[in-house]
Amino acid sequence: MSSDEFDYGKDEQLPSHEVTQGAEKAPHRAMFRAMGFDDEDFSSPMIGVANPAADITPCNVHLDDVAASALEGVDEAGGMPIEFGTITISDAISMGTEGMKASLISREVIADSVELVAFGERMDGLVTIGGCDKNMPGMMMAAIRTDLPSVFLYGGSIMPGEHDGREVTIQNVFEGVGAVSQGEMSEGELSEMEHHACPGAGSCGGMFTANTMSSISEAIGFAPLGSASPPAEDEDRYEIARESGAIAVEAVESGLRPSDFLSRESFENAIALQVSVGGSTNAVLHLLAMAAEAGVDLDVEDFNEISARTPKIADLQPGGEKVMNDLHEVGGVPVVLQELLEADLLHGDALTVTGETMADALERVDPPQIEEVDAAFLHTVDAPIHERGAIRILTGNLAPEGAVIKITGEDHLHHEGPVRVFEDEENAMAYVQEGRVESGDVLCIRNEGPRGGPGMREMLGVTSAVAGQGHAEDVALFTDGRFSGATRGFSIGHVAPEAFVGGPIAALEDGDIVTIDIDELELSVDLTDEEIESRLEEYEPEPAYDTGVLAKYGTAFDSAANGAVTNPGATRE
């Protein structure tokens, strides 16, 4: 037998050459043959399809079908498709429980696990699939770390339910809990809403975290244009999956890697999209993390600068009434990107995963102009909903490294009053559910940061209870934890440094006068630096967990101001 019999003609530069070529790799090929692969596969680029399918959440319950279409696309384009799994956590189901501490950690575990499989199995490229909130950044972070030719593929969002003649989403159910506690909704009506709010598979339908990050995947260049908006159970979703598989093979053949198309300009495009559609505050955390992984110079203050020049032009939930499917029906995310490009608010020369520039990709897709579509929830840059984008970064003596708020209205942008301090989410929730919140209150929830939680819980339960009691705009709440993308109202998160590491928020006492000024970008307390330092001298926090995964990641998290990354190579001073 000649040595030529073991040469399958694969490019020696491809990682999979190490496990498919030559006589010494016969044992490796034997393992592949057991799984149905053949000689033709051994000559093809090996494309890993990372699939977080699970029965844990409707966001991911259908992803096996999405992955199957992606595998077909890889195969049809001449690739060797290999599917592997990873975890997910349901943010909505864990919300309001201790289990929510696992959510942000799951972003890191997803990134770690995909990186490990791609590295260990010598893959040539990736299709990374996302459903629930942390899947999206986790998958893109993994692609950045490996720097393999990669495409991001969203699983699609859920359709809205119908209750009492109107569309409802999970946001309405969470806020209904607050309304019931105030006697403004009966338990029977809440039950009816519960039964109809989530009619099938897919991620939460508003411009919450999942849809914000999937939209950003288009704007930053990780996903083909038009891929974020088709619903989970729409046939277009499976066509996009096949297309994504083919693009991954093309990216390997052309050698196009994330480091080739991710740049400062592509991150600025992502932020411009986020602030223009009123996207989730969580995108601040995730974009900072992705930039840190990519070695791109991005600072939390950049969100202020971009928001200042980029108006809000889409009125979607949670601030508005419309959901992702409504945007899909008028052309999807490219409609917004095109409007921003024409207003010179987008970098048209930023590259994308298809190898095109953003401007060329938009020209090929040819989305309709906002003026051409009958959509009252979409405005032009010249006649925007708000002159400034939806995201603000506040600083001051309570948040020297920044804090994040999403503006859902243009009134009540200044708030001052005595603070009521809570050491965790549970005590704050009990206070709200007891009906003790009054107009003008300032609530602080601390020890919920990346390290102090650990895991930086989202607190949609608290903010929805406040909103459901009619206090969305007249009660201020701030925390070193996070808020859901479905949160609306005067809610400030990501206060940094966090309490656990001795941030000024740890010095607060009930009754201290706190000032929140959105126009001045201020979050401060009426204390001198000396008074803050004196109080912090007495602060000696204890880790919440001393064993297991929460203890491990709790010691690894960086500041929220840097994206709360755990990768040692991505942490910053």
URSUL-V516803 format. One record per backbone hydrogen bond with DSSP energy under -0.5 kcal/mol. NH is the residue of the N-H (numbers start at 0). CO is the residue of the C=O. Records with the same first field share a line. If there is no record, write none. Layout:
# URSUL-V516803
NH = CO  CO
This chain:
# URSUL-V516803
4 = 1
5 = 2
6 = 3
7 = 5
13 = 10
16 = 13
17 = 14
18 = 15
19 = 15  16
20 = 16
21 = 5
24 = 21
25 = 22
28 = 24
29 = 25
30 = 26
31 = 27
32 = 28
33 = 29
34 = 30  31
35 = 32
36 = 31
41 = 37
42 = 38  39
43 = 40
46 = 44  79
47 = 45  124
48 = 81
49 = 47  126
50 = 48  83
51 = 49
53 = 59
56 = 53
59 = 56
60 = 56
62 = 59
64 = 61
65 = 61
66 = 62
67 = 63
68 = 64
69 = 65
70 = 66
71 = 67
72 = 68
73 = 69
74 = 70
75 = 71
76 = 72
77 = 74
78 = 73
79 = 44
80 = 78
81 = 46
83 = 48
85 = 50
90 = 88
93 = 89
94 = 90
95 = 457
96 = 93
99 = 93  96
100 = 97
101 = 98
102 = 99
103 = 454
104 = 100
105 = 101
106 = 102  103
107 = 103
108 = 104
109 = 105
110 = 106
111 = 107
112 = 108
113 = 109
114 = 110
115 = 111
116 = 112
117 = 113
118 = 114
119 = 115
120 = 116
121 = 118
122 = 117
123 = 45
124 = 45
125 = 148
126 = 47
127 = 150
128 = 49  126
129 = 152
134 = 131
135 = 131  132
136 = 132
137 = 133
138 = 134
139 = 135
140 = 136
141 = 137
142 = 138
143 = 139
144 = 140
145 = 141
146 = 142
147 = 142
148 = 123
150 = 125
151 = 221
152 = 127
154 = 129
157 = 202
160 = 167  196
162 = 165
165 = 162
167 = 160
171 = 168
172 = 168
173 = 169
174 = 170
175 = 171
176 = 172  173
177 = 173
178 = 174
179 = 175
180 = 176
181 = 177
182 = 179
183 = 178
184 = 178
189 = 185
190 = 186
191 = 187
192 = 188
193 = 189
194 = 190
195 = 191  192
196 = 192
198 = 158  196
201 = 57
202 = 155
206 = 316
207 = 205
211 = 207
212 = 208
213 = 209
214 = 210
215 = 211
216 = 212
217 = 213  214
218 = 214
219 = 215
220 = 217
221 = 216
222 = 216
226 = 223
231 = 156
233 = 230
236 = 233
237 = 233  234
238 = 234
239 = 235
240 = 236
241 = 237
242 = 238
243 = 239
244 = 240
245 = 241
246 = 242
247 = 243
248 = 244
249 = 245
250 = 246
251 = 247
252 = 248
253 = 249
254 = 250
255 = 250
256 = 254
259 = 256
260 = 256  257
261 = 257
262 = 260
266 = 262
267 = 263
268 = 264
269 = 265
270 = 266
271 = 267
272 = 268
273 = 269
274 = 270
275 = 271
276 = 272
278 = 273
282 = 279
283 = 280
284 = 280
285 = 281
286 = 282
287 = 283
288 = 284
289 = 285
290 = 286
291 = 287
292 = 288
293 = 289
294 = 290  291
295 = 290
297 = 295
301 = 298
302 = 299
303 = 299  300
304 = 300
305 = 301
306 = 302
307 = 303
308 = 304
309 = 305
310 = 308
311 = 385  387
312 = 275  310
313 = 275
314 = 376
315 = 313
316 = 321
318 = 315
319 = 315
320 = 314
321 = 314
323 = 204
325 = 322
326 = 322
327 = 323
328 = 324
329 = 325  326
330 = 327
331 = 326
334 = 331
335 = 331  332
336 = 332
337 = 333
338 = 334
339 = 335
340 = 336
341 = 337
342 = 338
343 = 340
344 = 339
345 = 339
347 = 345
349 = 346
351 = 355
352 = 220
354 = 351
357 = 349
358 = 347
360 = 356
361 = 357
362 = 358
363 = 359
364 = 360
365 = 361
371 = 368
372 = 368  369
374 = 372
377 = 374
378 = 312
382 = 379
383 = 380
384 = 311
385 = 311
388 = 306
389 = 274
391 = 404
393 = 391  402
394 = 520
397 = 522
398 = 395  522
400 = 495
401 = 398  495
402 = 393
403 = 492
404 = 391
405 = 490
406 = 389  404
407 = 405
414 = 515
416 = 513
418 = 511
419 = 441
420 = 418
421 = 443
427 = 423
428 = 424
429 = 425
430 = 426
431 = 427
432 = 428
433 = 429
434 = 431
435 = 430
439 = 473
440 = 437
441 = 417
442 = 475
443 = 419
444 = 477
445 = 421  443
452 = 448
454 = 449
455 = 448
458 = 481
462 = 458
463 = 459
464 = 460
465 = 461
466 = 462
467 = 463
468 = 464  465
469 = 466
470 = 465
474 = 470
475 = 440
476 = 489
477 = 442
478 = 491
479 = 444
481 = 456
486 = 483
489 = 471
490 = 488
491 = 476
492 = 403
493 = 480
494 = 478
495 = 401
500 = 497
501 = 498
502 = 497
505 = 502
506 = 503
507 = 504
510 = 418
511 = 508
513 = 416  511
514 = 523
515 = 414
516 = 521
517 = 412
520 = 516  517
521 = 516
522 = 394
523 = 514
525 = 512
526 = 524
531 = 527
532 = 528
533 = 529
534 = 530
535 = 531
536 = 532
537 = 534
538 = 535
539 = 537
550 = 546
551 = 547
552 = 548
553 = 549
554 = 550
555 = 551  552
556 = 552
557 = 564
561 = 558
562 = 559
563 = 558
569 = 566
570 = 566  567
